[in-house]
Amino acid sequence: MNARNVLGGELVLCSADPLTGWQRDGCCNTDVNDQGRHTVCAVVTAEFLEFSRAVGNDLSTPRPEYGFVGLKPGDRWCLCAARWEEARVAGFAPEVVLQATHAKTLETTALGHLQAHAVE
């Protein structure tokens, strides 16, 4: 069965450049090994990147030893659902691509919260 998004449709690609996803397939798929639940397809902002760095997850600094180029504002990235929710509560939630956000995200945050930050 194909993965579903938060709207009930088939999960679509989040980003191939930079290549994202727990499984590095461009989609916000998840499995039992994904303890961080990297399921939210977010369009990152400078404010979110600074917030994430401040709480211990620097997503903007390149880490070539892991094949990570670092994110810049406007990039799409599969975020951990709990990190997105933490950013939302703090007022720094990035926009969300609902069709590319995995349905498992709804175990962490409400659809209405995601819809309030939705982009096409």
VMD Tcl script that builds the backbone (N, CA, C; Angstrom):
set m [mol new atoms 360]
animate dup $m
set s [atomselect $m all]
$s set {name element resname resid chain x y z} {
  {N N MET 1 A 0.835 -1.180 0.000}
  {CA C MET 1 A 0.000 0.000 0.000}
  {C C MET 1 A 0.885 1.251 0.000}
  {N N ASN 2 A 0.498 2.238 -0.783}
  {CA C ASN 2 A 1.260 3.480 -0.864}
  {C C ASN 2 A 1.040 4.316 0.381}
  {N N ALA 3 A 2.071 5.078 0.752}
  {CA C ALA 3 A 1.970 5.963 1.910}
  {C C ALA 3 A 0.920 7.037 1.639}
  {N N ARG 4 A 0.244 7.469 2.705}
  {CA C ARG 4 A -0.821 8.471 2.595}
  {C C ARG 4 A -0.358 9.781 3.223}
  {N N ASN 5 A -0.902 10.874 2.700}
  {CA C ASN 5 A -0.609 12.178 3.281}
  {C C ASN 5 A -1.698 12.570 4.279}
  {N N VAL 6 A -1.538 13.716 4.916}
  {CA C VAL 6 A -2.466 14.147 5.960}
  {C C VAL 6 A -3.866 14.440 5.429}
  {N N LEU 7 A -4.005 14.574 4.105}
  {CA C LEU 7 A -5.318 14.820 3.501}
  {C C LEU 7 A -5.978 13.526 3.036}
  {N N GLY 8 A -5.274 12.405 3.191}
  {CA C GLY 8 A -5.817 11.107 2.807}
  {C C GLY 8 A -5.412 10.650 1.424}
  {N N GLY 9 A -4.725 11.498 0.665}
  {CA C GLY 9 A -4.263 11.130 -0.666}
  {C C GLY 9 A -2.910 10.460 -0.629}
  {N N GLU 10 A -2.409 10.131 -1.819}
  {CA C GLU 10 A -1.098 9.508 -1.916}
  {C C GLU 10 A -0.016 10.531 -1.569}
  {N N LEU 11 A 0.963 10.108 -0.787}
  {CA C LEU 11 A 2.084 10.964 -0.405}
  {C C LEU 11 A 2.899 11.305 -1.648}
  {N N VAL 12 A 3.192 12.607 -1.841}
  {CA C VAL 12 A 3.959 13.042 -2.999}
  {C C VAL 12 A 5.356 13.484 -2.571}
  {N N LEU 13 A 6.214 13.685 -3.551}
  {CA C LEU 13 A 7.592 14.116 -3.325}
  {C C LEU 13 A 7.636 15.425 -2.552}
  {N N CYS 14 A 8.525 15.499 -1.577}
  {CA C CYS 14 A 8.774 16.734 -0.839}
  {C C CYS 14 A 9.923 17.489 -1.503}
  {N N SER 15 A 11.084 16.853 -1.649}
  {CA C SER 15 A 12.232 17.516 -2.285}
  {C C SER 15 A 13.274 16.508 -2.746}
  {N N ALA 16 A 13.743 16.731 -3.966}
  {CA C ALA 16 A 14.869 15.958 -4.487}
  {C C ALA 16 A 16.148 16.795 -4.460}
  {N N ASP 17 A 16.011 18.118 -4.252}
  {CA C ASP 17 A 17.159 19.020 -4.216}
  {C C ASP 17 A 16.881 20.141 -3.231}
  {N N PRO 18 A 17.314 20.018 -1.966}
  {CA C PRO 18 A 18.149 18.927 -1.464}
  {C C PRO 18 A 17.333 17.652 -1.255}
  {N N LEU 19 A 18.006 16.524 -1.413}
  {CA C LEU 19 A 17.346 15.239 -1.223}
  {C C LEU 19 A 17.009 15.062 0.249}
  {N N THR 20 A 15.752 14.818 0.533}
  {CA C THR 20 A 15.277 14.751 1.906}
  {C C THR 20 A 14.613 13.416 2.200}
  {N N GLY 21 A 14.157 13.291 3.413}
  {CA C GLY 21 A 13.406 12.110 3.837}
  {C C GLY 21 A 14.243 11.169 4.677}
  {N N TRP 22 A 13.594 10.543 5.628}
  {CA C TRP 22 A 14.237 9.548 6.482}
  {C C TRP 22 A 14.921 8.495 5.623}
  {N N GLN 23 A 14.268 8.106 4.531}
  {CA C GLN 23 A 14.813 7.079 3.654}
  {C C GLN 23 A 15.609 7.680 2.492}
  {N N ARG 24 A 15.806 8.994 2.512}
  {CA C ARG 24 A 16.497 9.746 1.458}
  {C C ARG 24 A 15.961 9.359 0.078}
  {N N ASP 25 A 14.613 9.380 0.003}
  {CA C ASP 25 A 13.938 9.102 -1.263}
  {C C ASP 25 A 13.168 10.316 -1.763}
  {N N GLY 26 A 13.340 11.455 -1.083}
  {CA C GLY 26 A 12.651 12.676 -1.480}
  {C C GLY 26 A 11.272 12.833 -0.870}
  {N N CYS 27 A 10.782 11.773 -0.224}
  {CA C CYS 27 A 9.448 11.792 0.386}
  {C C CYS 27 A 9.566 11.716 1.906}
  {N N CYS 28 A 8.533 12.186 2.582}
  {CA C CYS 28 A 8.515 12.169 4.050}
  {C C CYS 28 A 7.942 10.855 4.565}
  {N N ASN 29 A 8.461 9.766 4.005}
  {CA C ASN 29 A 8.089 8.428 4.455}
  {C C ASN 29 A 8.655 8.178 5.843}
  {N N THR 30 A 8.135 7.176 6.499}
  {CA C THR 30 A 8.611 6.804 7.817}
  {C C THR 30 A 8.541 5.296 7.961}
  {N N ASP 31 A 9.220 4.782 8.955}
  {CA C ASP 31 A 9.140 3.359 9.280}
  {C C ASP 31 A 9.426 3.205 10.770}
  {N N VAL 32 A 9.445 1.990 11.259}
  {CA C VAL 32 A 9.611 1.752 12.692}
  {C C VAL 32 A 10.964 2.224 13.225}
  {N N ASN 33 A 11.957 2.375 12.360}
  {CA C ASN 33 A 13.282 2.826 12.787}
  {C C ASN 33 A 13.395 4.344 12.883}
  {N N ASP 34 A 12.413 5.055 12.358}
  {CA C ASP 34 A 12.426 6.517 12.342}
  {C C ASP 34 A 11.864 7.042 13.660}
  {N N GLN 35 A 12.706 7.045 14.682}
  {CA C GLN 35 A 12.244 7.479 15.999}
  {C C GLN 35 A 11.902 8.956 16.036}
  {N N GLY 36 A 12.494 9.755 15.138}
  {CA C GLY 36 A 12.200 11.180 15.080}
  {C C GLY 36 A 10.962 11.506 14.271}
  {N N ARG 37 A 10.442 10.531 13.580}
  {CA C ARG 37 A 9.266 10.691 12.725}
  {C C ARG 37 A 9.414 11.915 11.815}
  {N N HIS 38 A 10.266 11.793 10.807}
  {CA C HIS 38 A 10.570 12.849 9.832}
  {C C HIS 38 A 9.460 12.911 8.781}
  {N N THR 39 A 8.301 13.410 9.166}
  {CA C THR 39 A 7.106 13.281 8.343}
  {C C THR 39 A 6.492 14.579 7.844}
  {N N VAL 40 A 6.997 15.729 8.288}
  {CA C VAL 40 A 6.417 17.013 7.891}
  {C C VAL 40 A 7.230 17.609 6.747}
  {N N CYS 41 A 6.609 17.803 5.597}
  {CA C CYS 41 A 7.279 18.460 4.481}
  {C C CYS 41 A 7.153 19.963 4.693}
  {N N ALA 42 A 8.250 20.569 5.129}
  {CA C ALA 42 A 8.256 21.989 5.464}
  {C C ALA 42 A 9.053 22.789 4.444}
  {N N VAL 43 A 8.648 24.032 4.266}
  {CA C VAL 43 A 9.409 24.999 3.488}
  {C C VAL 43 A 10.091 25.874 4.529}
  {N N VAL 44 A 11.381 25.657 4.723}
  {CA C VAL 44 A 12.071 26.302 5.843}
  {C C VAL 44 A 12.273 27.799 5.618}
  {N N THR 45 A 12.262 28.525 6.718}
  {CA C THR 45 A 12.492 29.969 6.715}
  {C C THR 45 A 13.744 30.268 7.530}
  {N N ALA 46 A 14.267 31.475 7.361}
  {CA C ALA 46 A 15.430 31.885 8.151}
  {C C ALA 46 A 15.093 31.841 9.640}
  {N N GLU 47 A 13.889 32.260 9.990}
  {CA C GLU 47 A 13.468 32.267 11.390}
  {C C GLU 47 A 13.391 30.858 11.960}
  {N N PHE 48 A 12.855 29.928 11.179}
  {CA C PHE 48 A 12.797 28.552 11.651}
  {C C PHE 48 A 14.202 27.972 11.791}
  {N N LEU 49 A 15.067 28.214 10.812}
  {CA C LEU 49 A 16.428 27.676 10.883}
  {C C LEU 49 A 17.160 28.193 12.111}
  {N N GLU 50 A 16.963 29.457 12.445}
  {CA C GLU 50 A 17.593 30.019 13.643}
  {C C GLU 50 A 16.991 29.390 14.907}
  {N N PHE 51 A 15.672 29.229 14.927}
  {CA C PHE 51 A 15.011 28.579 16.060}
  {C C PHE 51 A 15.551 27.157 16.242}
  {N N SER 52 A 15.620 26.410 15.152}
  {CA C SER 52 A 16.080 25.025 15.227}
  {C C SER 52 A 17.527 24.962 15.732}
  {N N ARG 53 A 18.382 25.863 15.242}
  {CA C ARG 53 A 19.765 25.902 15.717}
  {C C ARG 53 A 19.808 26.209 17.214}
  {N N ALA 54 A 18.975 27.146 17.649}
  {CA C ALA 54 A 18.963 27.562 19.058}
  {C C ALA 54 A 18.517 26.445 19.996}
  {N N VAL 55 A 17.699 25.504 19.475}
  {CA C VAL 55 A 17.246 24.398 20.328}
  {C C VAL 55 A 18.040 23.119 20.073}
  {N N GLY 56 A 19.202 23.265 19.399}
  {CA C GLY 56 A 20.124 22.138 19.303}
  {C C GLY 56 A 20.124 21.343 18.023}
  {N N ASN 57 A 19.430 21.811 16.973}
  {CA C ASN 57 A 19.422 21.073 15.710}
  {C C ASN 57 A 19.766 22.039 14.578}
  {N N ASP 58 A 21.057 22.204 14.332}
  {CA C ASP 58 A 21.540 23.124 13.305}
  {C C ASP 58 A 21.346 22.505 11.926}
  {N N LEU 59 A 20.371 23.020 11.204}
  {CA C LEU 59 A 20.061 22.508 9.870}
  {C C LEU 59 A 20.662 23.356 8.758}
  {N N SER 60 A 21.307 24.451 9.095}
  {CA C SER 60 A 21.834 25.328 8.054}
  {C C SER 60 A 23.333 25.149 7.794}
  {N N THR 61 A 24.061 24.565 8.714}
  {CA C THR 61 A 25.491 24.354 8.526}
  {C C THR 61 A 25.735 23.070 7.733}
  {N N PRO 62 A 26.475 23.163 6.632}
  {CA C PRO 62 A 26.787 21.949 5.860}
  {C C PRO 62 A 27.567 20.935 6.709}
  {N N ARG 63 A 27.246 19.668 6.513}
  {CA C ARG 63 A 27.956 18.558 7.175}
  {C C ARG 63 A 28.347 17.549 6.095}
  {N N PRO 64 A 29.419 17.856 5.335}
  {CA C PRO 64 A 29.800 17.005 4.204}
  {C C PRO 64 A 30.067 15.558 4.595}
  {N N GLU 65 A 30.498 15.325 5.836}
  {CA C GLU 65 A 30.765 13.943 6.261}
  {C C GLU 65 A 29.501 13.089 6.286}
  {N N TYR 66 A 28.334 13.756 6.291}
  {CA C TYR 66 A 27.043 13.052 6.238}
  {C C TYR 66 A 26.328 13.286 4.907}
  {N N GLY 67 A 26.994 13.957 3.982}
  {CA C GLY 67 A 26.368 14.264 2.698}
  {C C GLY 67 A 25.285 15.326 2.818}
  {N N PHE 68 A 25.381 16.170 3.855}
  {CA C PHE 68 A 24.365 17.193 4.112}
  {C C PHE 68 A 24.918 18.557 3.719}
  {N N VAL 69 A 24.241 19.224 2.782}
  {CA C VAL 69 A 24.725 20.501 2.255}
  {C C VAL 69 A 24.302 21.700 3.093}
  {N N GLY 70 A 23.416 21.499 4.041}
  {CA C GLY 70 A 22.883 22.613 4.825}
  {C C GLY 70 A 21.688 23.221 4.120}
  {N N LEU 71 A 20.702 23.618 4.900}
  {CA C LEU 71 A 19.485 24.183 4.325}
  {C C LEU 71 A 19.550 25.696 4.282}
  {N N LYS 72 A 18.799 26.250 3.335}
  {CA C LYS 72 A 18.655 27.694 3.232}
  {C C LYS 72 A 17.166 28.008 3.125}
  {N N PRO 73 A 16.776 29.235 3.467}
  {CA C PRO 73 A 15.361 29.595 3.369}
  {C C PRO 73 A 14.793 29.260 1.983}
  {N N GLY 74 A 13.609 28.668 2.000}
  {CA C GLY 74 A 12.945 28.253 0.765}
  {C C GLY 74 A 13.111 26.786 0.443}
  {N N ASP 75 A 14.104 26.125 1.047}
  {CA C ASP 75 A 14.278 24.689 0.822}
  {C C ASP 75 A 13.120 23.926 1.443}
  {N N ARG 76 A 12.761 22.825 0.806}
  {CA C ARG 76 A 11.786 21.893 1.387}
  {C C ARG 76 A 12.563 20.793 2.088}
  {N N TRP 77 A 12.069 20.380 3.269}
  {CA C TRP 77 A 12.786 19.389 4.068}
  {C C TRP 77 A 11.791 18.612 4.905}
  {N N CYS 78 A 12.026 17.327 5.073}
  {CA C CYS 78 A 11.188 16.494 5.930}
  {C C CYS 78 A 11.630 16.677 7.380}
  {N N LEU 79 A 10.853 17.437 8.111}
  {CA C LEU 79 A 11.148 17.722 9.514}
  {C C LEU 79 A 10.533 16.677 10.422}
  {N N CYS 80 A 11.118 16.533 11.591}
  {CA C CYS 80 A 10.514 15.718 12.637}
  {C C CYS 80 A 9.205 16.386 13.051}
  {N N ALA 81 A 8.170 15.600 13.183}
  {CA C ALA 81 A 6.863 16.147 13.542}
  {C C ALA 81 A 6.913 16.868 14.888}
  {N N ALA 82 A 7.633 16.325 15.841}
  {CA C ALA 82 A 7.711 16.956 17.166}
  {C C ALA 82 A 8.450 18.295 17.090}
  {N N ARG 83 A 9.485 18.401 16.240}
  {CA C ARG 83 A 10.206 19.659 16.082}
  {C C ARG 83 A 9.293 20.703 15.438}
  {N N TRP 84 A 8.514 20.286 14.425}
  {CA C TRP 84 A 7.587 21.223 13.796}
  {C C TRP 84 A 6.579 21.721 14.825}
  {N N GLU 85 A 6.041 20.823 15.622}
  {CA C GLU 85 A 5.064 21.206 16.638}
  {C C GLU 85 A 5.704 22.132 17.673}
  {N N GLU 86 A 6.927 21.839 18.072}
  {CA C GLU 86 A 7.639 22.698 19.010}
  {C C GLU 86 A 7.808 24.105 18.420}
  {N N ALA 87 A 8.176 24.174 17.145}
  {CA C ALA 87 A 8.335 25.467 16.474}
  {C C ALA 87 A 6.996 26.189 16.359}
  {N N ARG 88 A 5.933 25.456 16.099}
  {CA C ARG 88 A 4.601 26.075 16.004}
  {C C ARG 88 A 4.222 26.736 17.321}
  {N N VAL 89 A 4.386 26.014 18.404}
  {CA C VAL 89 A 4.035 26.541 19.726}
  {C C VAL 89 A 4.872 27.779 20.043}
  {N N ALA 90 A 6.135 27.783 19.604}
  {CA C ALA 90 A 7.038 28.910 19.863}
  {C C ALA 90 A 6.845 30.065 18.882}
  {N N GLY 91 A 6.012 29.860 17.854}
  {CA C GLY 91 A 5.751 30.911 16.877}
  {C C GLY 91 A 6.699 30.934 15.692}
  {N N PHE 92 A 7.408 29.822 15.429}
  {CA C PHE 92 A 8.386 29.765 14.345}
  {C C PHE 92 A 8.117 28.652 13.338}
  {N N ALA 93 A 6.913 28.128 13.299}
  {CA C ALA 93 A 6.624 27.011 12.399}
  {C C ALA 93 A 6.784 27.419 10.947}
  {N N PRO 94 A 7.528 26.638 10.180}
  {CA C PRO 94 A 7.609 26.905 8.744}
  {C C PRO 94 A 6.326 26.445 8.048}
  {N N GLU 95 A 6.159 26.890 6.817}
  {CA C GLU 95 A 5.007 26.455 6.037}
  {C C GLU 95 A 5.118 24.965 5.749}
  {N N VAL 96 A 3.971 24.369 5.427}
  {CA C VAL 96 A 3.869 22.924 5.240}
  {C C VAL 96 A 3.236 22.610 3.889}
  {N N VAL 97 A 3.784 21.617 3.195}
  {CA C VAL 97 A 3.198 21.102 1.964}
  {C C VAL 97 A 2.357 19.894 2.380}
  {N N LEU 98 A 1.051 20.087 2.460}
  {CA C LEU 98 A 0.165 19.050 2.999}
  {C C LEU 98 A 0.202 17.757 2.190}
  {N N GLN 99 A 0.241 17.851 0.869}
  {CA C GLN 99 A 0.234 16.649 0.030}
  {C C GLN 99 A 1.502 15.818 0.203}
  {N N ALA 100 A 2.568 16.451 0.718}
  {CA C ALA 100 A 3.842 15.752 0.905}
  {C C ALA 100 A 4.127 15.457 2.383}
  {N N THR 101 A 3.161 15.742 3.255}
  {CA C THR 101 A 3.308 15.490 4.693}
  {C C THR 101 A 2.600 14.183 5.043}
  {N N HIS 102 A 3.353 13.264 5.606}
  {CA C HIS 102 A 2.856 11.910 5.901}
  {C C HIS 102 A 1.730 11.940 6.944}
  {N N ALA 103 A 0.759 11.061 6.764}
  {CA C ALA 103 A -0.393 10.965 7.666}
  {C C ALA 103 A 0.013 10.688 9.114}
  {N N LYS 104 A 1.149 10.044 9.342}
  {CA C LYS 104 A 1.606 9.767 10.724}
  {C C LYS 104 A 1.810 11.059 11.516}
  {N N THR 105 A 1.973 12.179 10.830}
  {CA C THR 105 A 2.146 13.467 11.493}
  {C C THR 105 A 0.953 13.781 12.390}
  {N N LEU 106 A -0.219 13.289 12.013}
  {CA C LEU 106 A -1.446 13.575 12.774}
  {C C LEU 106 A -1.450 12.928 14.151}
  {N N GLU 107 A -0.475 12.082 14.432}
  {CA C GLU 107 A -0.313 11.530 15.773}
  {C C GLU 107 A 0.425 12.512 16.684}
  {N N THR 108 A 0.982 13.571 16.092}
  {CA C THR 108 A 1.768 14.554 16.839}
  {C C THR 108 A 1.113 15.927 16.887}
  {N N THR 109 A 0.432 16.312 15.820}
  {CA C THR 109 A -0.210 17.623 15.754}
  {C C THR 109 A -1.529 17.509 15.002}
  {N N ALA 110 A -2.371 18.486 15.173}
  {CA C ALA 110 A -3.701 18.478 14.553}
  {C C ALA 110 A -3.650 18.952 13.107}
  {N N LEU 111 A -4.530 18.402 12.291}
  {CA C LEU 111 A -4.621 18.809 10.890}
  {C C LEU 111 A -4.855 20.314 10.777}
  {N N GLY 112 A -5.664 20.874 11.640}
  {CA C GLY 112 A -5.931 22.304 11.608}
  {C C GLY 112 A -4.682 23.146 11.790}
  {N N HIS 113 A -3.763 22.699 12.627}
  {CA C HIS 113 A -2.501 23.414 12.801}
  {C C HIS 113 A -1.680 23.380 11.521}
  {N N LEU 114 A -1.645 22.209 10.885}
  {CA C LEU 114 A -0.915 22.075 9.623}
  {C C LEU 114 A -1.567 22.925 8.544}
  {N N GLN 115 A -2.881 22.892 8.463}
  {CA C GLN 115 A -3.589 23.671 7.444}
  {C C GLN 115 A -3.362 25.171 7.624}
  {N N ALA 116 A -3.216 25.618 8.853}
  {CA C ALA 116 A -2.976 27.045 9.110}
  {C C ALA 116 A -1.619 27.493 8.564}
  {N N HIS 117 A -0.731 26.549 8.262}
  {CA C HIS 117 A 0.605 26.866 7.756}
  {C C HIS 117 A 0.826 26.277 6.359}
  {N N ALA 118 A -0.260 25.928 5.677}
  {CA C ALA 118 A -0.161 25.225 4.400}
  {C C ALA 118 A 0.217 26.143 3.235}
  {N N VAL 119 A 1.000 25.573 2.308}
  {CA C VAL 119 A 1.327 26.188 1.023}
  {C C VAL 119 A 1.077 25.156 -0.051}
  {N N GLU 120 A 1.005 25.602 -1.259}
  {CA C GLU 120 A 0.840 24.669 -2.390}
  {C C GLU 120 A 2.182 24.138 -2.827}
}
mol reanalyze $m
mol bondsrecalc $m
mol representation Tube
mol addrep $m
